[in-house]
Amino acid sequence: MEMMFVAMIILLLLGFPMKIPLLVGSLIGFFVMFGSFEHVQFMIQQMIAGVKPASLIAIPMFILAADIMTRGHSANRLIDMVMAYIGHHKGGLAVSTATACTLFGAVSGSTQATVVAIGSPLRPKLLENGYNDSFVLSLIINSSGIALLIPPSIGMIIYGGISHTSISDLFIAGIIPGLLLLLLFSMYSVYYAKKHNIPTLDKASRQHKWRMTKQAIWPLGFPLIIIIGIYGGIFSPTEAASTCVLYALILEVWVFKSLSMNDIIDSAKSSGLITAVVFILVAAGAAFSWVISYAQIPQAVMSSLGIADASKIELLTIISIAFFIGCMFVDSIVVILILVPIFLPEIDRLELDKVLVGILITLQVAIGAVTPPFGCNIFTAVAVFRRPYMDVVKGLLPFLLLLLLVVMLVISFPKIALFPLEFL
């Protein structure tokens, strides 16, 4: 089976999109195991099965809802509300940026959409008030990563589908780690502002705060729909995603009147393209997972690493390191598709809480989104803000350390993630 992995690495180095190495590697593995392609339909059946779970229907719905809101007024209304309450404190503008990213992440579920929607209007304001651009760029792309933990989260949906874990439980378990990240980023922002003597903004009047709050009430309905709707027994996560699309259309077309029919069509086209890419990856990943499982590669990997008898904390640490390294180089969805099936037998053997594992993996995906060399948020910032790659990554280290601190806290104190589930 070494030939399979060598071929995949070569194709990656040649610049092929990740779906090609996955599919070619799967075909090579299939041929090595069976000696021909006579029964290749078995692999095709696995690809179809990979995109068949009903839970995956939520992915295109959340992508479409995020696209509609990014084109509309939801982001600006959230920014204005947060600025009215926090902007006048020391470091308030930076804290407002982190909070707005978190709120919009809870609305959209997309890190890259958050970078664009929140970063574009707030970066100029941060620069005008004396913040260094490297700090600003790092703050935006790291705070946008909180969107992966605050529901909805596409990464959680894919992990839940592969590991047969409740997506609803994953959504709820991600809230406290996400808010903890917001708190740590905010504390660092205040420290940075004091250290560099960044001036504060004028304090908003009560009337202005109330007006901004009223304007933001409609966009704040999105997380309420997801959380209250799911755990109130009103609808499933998939139905919540569809409801979010309907709510986004009502909000941006009829209430805010910010989008035309042509905008909606463009949004649908863009969402369809992104969805196609995601689902092709999921199908290719399902085929690859089936091949390596049939060849018992996960068991061989666990044995060769000497962790077949690892304790729970040791396995959680190894999983975190594996995903940290993987997400540095490969798209997070691909890493989830490849590594989860490898670790799943050991997770089952130790009877680890799959929700806890899912939160740790999601944290690593958030770190991978901002970690050189290939973090997706880094390249989004390079493209959107037209800044050199090195300028974007220069200020990352303090934020990465805070992210890793949360990972260690969740491993050491699982209740940080699992505590809310005890009340459900």
C-alpha positions in Angstrom: 0.0 0.0 0.0 3.1 2.3 0.1 2.5 2.9 -3.6 -0.9 4.5 -2.8 0.6 7.1 -0.4 3.6 7.8 -2.7 1.3 8.5 -5.6 -0.8 10.9 -3.4 2.2 12.8 -2.3 3.6 13.1 -5.8 0.2 14.4 -7.1 0.0 16.9 -4.2 3.5 18.2 -5.0 2.6 18.6 -8.7 -0.2 20.9 -7.6 -3.3 18.8 -8.2 -6.4 19.7 -6.2 -6.8 17.4 -3.2 -9.7 15.4 -4.7 -7.4 14.0 -7.4 -4.8 12.5 -5.0 -7.7 11.0 -2.9 -9.3 9.4 -5.8 -6.1 8.2 -7.5 -4.8 6.8 -4.1 -8.1 5.0 -3.6 -8.0 3.4 -7.0 -4.4 2.3 -6.5 -5.2 0.8 -3.1 -8.3 -1.0 -4.6 -6.1 -2.5 -7.4 -3.4 -3.6 -4.9 -6.0 -5.3 -2.7 -8.1 -7.0 -5.5 -5.7 -7.2 -8.4 -8.1 -5.6 -10.9 -10.8 -3.0 -11.3 -13.4 -5.7 -12.0 -15.5 -4.8 -8.9 -14.7 -1.1 -8.7 -18.4 -0.5 -8.2 -17.9 -1.3 -4.5 -15.7 1.8 -4.2 -18.3 3.9 -6.1 -21.0 2.7 -3.8 -18.9 3.9 -0.9 -18.5 7.3 -2.5 -22.3 7.6 -2.9 -22.8 6.4 0.7 -20.3 9.1 1.8 -22.6 11.9 0.5 -25.8 10.1 1.3 -26.3 11.0 5.0 -29.3 13.4 5.5 -27.2 15.5 7.9 -25.0 16.7 5.0 -27.9 18.5 3.5 -27.3 21.2 6.2 -24.0 22.1 4.5 -25.3 23.7 1.3 -28.0 25.4 3.3 -25.6 27.0 5.8 -23.3 28.0 2.9 -26.2 29.7 1.1 -27.4 31.5 4.3 -23.9 32.7 4.9 -23.5 34.0 1.4 -26.8 35.9 1.5 -25.9 37.6 4.8 -22.4 38.5 3.6 -23.9 40.3 0.6 -26.5 42.0 2.7 -26.6 44.3 5.8 -26.4 41.7 8.7 -22.7 42.1 9.3 -22.7 45.9 9.5 -25.7 45.9 11.9 -23.8 43.5 14.2 -20.7 45.6 14.0 -22.5 48.8 14.9 -24.2 47.2 17.9 -20.9 45.8 19.3 -19.1 49.1 18.7 -21.8 51.1 20.6 -21.3 49.0 23.7 -17.6 48.2 23.7 -15.8 50.7 21.5 -15.1 53.3 24.1 -13.1 51.0 26.5 -9.4 50.5 26.3 -8.7 48.2 23.4 -12.5 48.4 22.7 -12.2 48.6 19.0 -10.1 45.4 18.8 -12.4 43.7 21.3 -15.4 44.9 19.2 -13.7 43.3 16.1 -13.3 39.9 17.9 -16.8 40.0 19.3 -18.3 41.0 15.9 -16.4 38.1 14.3 -17.8 35.7 16.9 -21.4 37.0 16.4 -21.2 36.8 12.6 -19.6 33.4 12.9 -22.7 32.3 14.9 -24.8 33.7 12.1 -22.8 32.4 9.1 -20.7 29.4 10.3 -18.0 30.4 7.8 -14.5 31.6 8.7 -13.8 33.0 5.3 -17.1 34.8 5.0 -16.4 36.3 8.5 -12.9 37.5 7.4 -14.6 39.3 4.4 -17.7 40.6 6.1 -16.2 41.8 9.4 -12.6 42.4 8.4 -13.3 44.7 5.4 -15.1 47.5 7.3 -13.2 47.2 10.6 -9.6 46.9 9.4 -9.5 50.6 8.2 -10.9 51.8 11.5 -8.4 49.8 13.5 -5.5 51.2 11.4 -6.8 54.7 11.8 -6.8 54.3 15.6 -3.1 53.3 15.7 -3.2 49.5 15.7 -0.3 47.8 13.8 -1.5 46.1 10.6 0.1 42.7 11.5 -1.9 42.7 14.8 -5.1 43.7 13.0 -4.8 41.0 10.3 -4.0 38.4 12.9 -6.9 39.5 15.1 -9.3 39.3 12.2 -8.3 35.9 10.9 -8.0 34.3 14.3 -11.3 35.7 15.6 -13.0 34.5 12.4 -11.8 31.0 13.3 -14.2 31.1 16.3 -16.9 30.6 13.7 -15.8 26.9 13.5 -16.8 26.4 17.1 -19.9 28.5 17.5 -22.8 26.8 15.7 -23.4 26.3 12.9 -20.1 24.6 11.9 -19.6 22.7 8.6 -16.6 20.9 10.1 -18.7 19.6 13.0 -21.4 18.4 10.5 -18.8 16.4 8.5 -17.2 15.0 11.6 -20.6 14.0 13.0 -21.5 12.2 9.7 -18.3 10.2 9.7 -18.2 9.3 13.4 -22.0 8.9 13.8 -22.0 11.6 16.5 -25.0 13.8 17.3 -24.5 17.1 15.4 -26.8 18.8 17.8 -24.6 17.9 20.7 -21.5 19.0 18.8 -23.1 22.4 18.2 -23.8 22.9 21.9 -20.5 21.6 23.1 -18.6 24.1 20.9 -20.2 27.2 22.5 -18.1 27.5 25.7 -14.7 26.8 24.0 -15.7 29.4 21.4 -16.6 32.0 24.0 -13.4 31.1 26.0 -11.4 31.9 22.8 -13.2 35.2 22.5 -12.4 36.1 26.1 -8.7 35.3 25.7 -8.5 37.2 22.4 -10.2 40.2 24.1 -7.8 40.1 27.1 -4.8 40.1 24.7 -6.4 43.0 22.7 -6.7 45.0 25.9 -3.1 44.2 26.8 -1.9 45.2 23.4 -3.9 48.5 23.4 -2.5 49.5 26.9 1.1 48.5 25.9 1.0 50.6 22.7 -1.2 53.4 24.2 -3.9 53.0 21.6 -6.5 55.8 22.0 -10.1 55.0 22.8 -13.3 56.0 20.9 -16.0 58.4 22.2 -18.6 56.8 24.4 -21.9 56.2 22.7 -25.1 57.7 24.2 -27.9 55.5 25.5 -30.1 56.5 22.6 -27.4 55.4 20.1 -26.9 52.1 21.9 -30.6 51.4 21.9 -30.9 52.3 18.2 -28.0 50.0 17.3 -29.4 47.2 19.4 -32.8 47.4 17.7 -31.1 47.3 14.3 -29.1 44.2 15.3 -32.1 42.3 16.7 -33.0 40.7 13.4 -29.5 39.3 12.6 -29.2 38.0 16.2 -32.2 35.8 15.4 -29.9 33.3 13.5 -28.2 31.7 16.5 -31.5 31.6 18.4 -33.1 29.7 15.5 -30.3 27.2 15.5 -29.9 26.7 19.3 -33.5 27.2 20.6 -35.0 25.5 17.5 -32.9 22.3 17.7 -33.1 21.9 21.5 -36.6 23.1 21.8 -37.5 20.1 19.6 -38.9 22.3 16.9 -36.6 21.0 14.1 -33.5 19.0 13.4 -30.1 20.6 12.5 -30.9 20.0 8.8 -34.2 21.8 9.1 -32.5 24.5 11.1 -30.2 25.1 8.2 -33.1 25.4 5.7 -34.9 27.7 8.2 -31.8 29.9 8.3 -31.8 30.3 4.5 -35.5 31.3 4.6 -34.8 33.7 7.4 -31.8 35.2 5.6 -33.9 35.8 2.4 -36.7 37.4 4.4 -34.3 39.6 6.2 -32.1 40.8 3.4 -34.7 41.0 0.6 -37.9 42.2 2.4 -36.8 43.7 5.7 -33.5 45.3 4.9 -34.2 45.5 1.1 -30.4 45.1 0.5 -30.5 42.4 -2.2 -32.1 42.1 -5.6 -33.2 38.9 -7.3 -30.0 39.0 -9.4 -28.0 39.1 -6.1 -29.9 36.0 -4.8 -29.2 34.2 -8.1 -25.5 35.0 -7.8 -25.5 33.9 -4.2 -27.1 30.6 -5.2 -24.6 30.0 -8.0 -21.7 30.7 -5.7 -23.1 28.5 -3.0 -23.7 25.7 -5.5 -20.0 25.8 -6.6 -18.7 25.7 -3.1 -21.1 22.9 -2.2 -20.0 20.9 -5.2 -16.3 21.1 -4.2 -17.1 20.1 -0.6 -19.2 17.1 -1.6 -16.7 15.9 -4.2 -14.1 16.0 -1.4 -16.5 14.1 1.0 -17.2 11.4 -1.7 -13.5 11.0 -2.4 -12.7 10.9 1.3 -15.3 8.2 1.8 -13.7 6.1 -0.9 -10.3 6.6 0.6 -11.6 5.8 4.1 -13.1 2.6 2.9 -9.9 1.5 1.2 -7.7 2.1 4.2 -10.2 0.5 6.5 -10.5 -2.6 4.3 -6.7 -2.8 4.2 -6.6 -2.4 8.0 -4.2 0.5 7.7 -5.6 2.3 10.8 -4.7 -0.7 13.0 -1.3 -0.9 11.4 -0.7 2.9 12.0 -1.8 2.6 15.6 0.5 -0.4 16.2 3.5 1.2 14.5 3.1 4.3 16.6 3.0 2.2 19.7 -0.2 3.8 20.9 -2.5 0.8 20.7 -2.5 0.8 24.5 -2.5 4.6 24.9 -4.6 6.1 27.7 -7.4 8.5 27.0 -5.4 11.6 27.6 -2.5 10.3 25.5 -4.8 9.5 22.6 -6.5 12.9 22.8 -3.1 14.5 22.7 -2.0 12.4 19.8 -5.2 13.2 17.9 -4.7 16.9 18.5 -1.1 16.8 17.3 -2.0 14.8 14.2 -4.8 17.2 13.2 -2.6 20.2 14.0 0.1 19.0 11.6 -2.3 17.8 9.0 -4.3 21.1 8.9 -1.0 23.1 8.4 -0.7 21.6 4.9 -4.1 20.3 3.7 -7.7 21.5 3.7 -9.3 20.8 7.0 -12.2 18.9 5.5 -9.7 16.5 3.8 -7.9 16.1 7.1 -11.1 15.2 8.9 -12.1 12.7 6.1 -8.7 11.0 6.3 -7.7 11.0 9.9 -11.1 10.4 11.7 -11.4 6.8 10.3 -7.8 6.1 11.3 -8.4 7.1 14.9 -12.0 5.9 15.2 -11.2 2.3 16.3 -9.1 3.5 19.1 -11.7 6.1 20.1 -14.2 3.3 20.3 -11.9 1.0 22.2 -11.2 3.6 24.9 -14.9 4.6 24.9 -13.9 8.2 24.5 -16.7 10.7 24.3 -17.0 11.4 20.6 -18.4 14.9 21.2 -15.3 15.8 23.2 -13.1 14.4 20.4 -15.1 16.4 17.8 -14.6 19.6 19.8 -10.8 19.0 20.0 -10.7 18.3 16.2 -12.7 21.4 15.5 -10.2 23.4 17.6 -7.4 22.0 15.6 -9.2 22.9 12.4 -9.5 26.5 13.7 -5.8 26.5 14.4 -5.1 25.0 10.9 -7.1 27.8 9.3 -4.6 30.4 10.5 -1.4 28.3 10.6 1.3 28.6 7.9 2.0 27.5 5.4 -1.5 26.9 3.9 -4.1 28.2 6.4 -7.2 29.1 4.4 -7.8 32.3 6.4 -4.3 33.5 5.7 -4.9 33.3 2.0 -8.3 34.8 2.3 -6.7 37.8 4.1 -4.0 38.1 1.5 -6.6 38.2 -1.3 -9.1 40.4 0.4 -6.8 43.0 2.0 -4.1 42.8 -0.7 -1.3 42.4 1.8 1.9 40.3 1.5 1.8 36.8 3.0 4.5 37.7 5.5 2.6 40.7 6.8 -0.4 38.5 7.5 1.5 35.8 9.4 3.8 38.2 11.3 1.5 38.7 14.3 0.0 35.2 14.5 2.1 33.7 17.4 0.3 35.2 20.4 -3.1 34.1 19.0 -1.8 30.6 18.2 -0.5 30.2 21.7 -3.9 31.2 23.1 -5.6 28.6 20.7 -3.2 25.9 21.9 -3.9 26.9 25.5 -7.7 26.3 25.0 -6.8 22.9 23.4 -4.8 21.9 26.5 -7.6 23.2 28.8 -10.2 21.1 27.0 -8.1 18.0 27.2 -7.4 18.5 30.9 -10.9 19.6 31.8 -13.4 18.0 29.4 -16.3 19.6 31.3 -15.4 22.9 29.5 -17.0 21.4 26.4 -19.4 18.8 27.8 -20.9 20.8 30.7 -23.8 22.2 28.8 -24.9 18.8 27.6 -25.6 17.7 31.2 -28.7 20.0 31.2 -30.1 18.6 27.9 
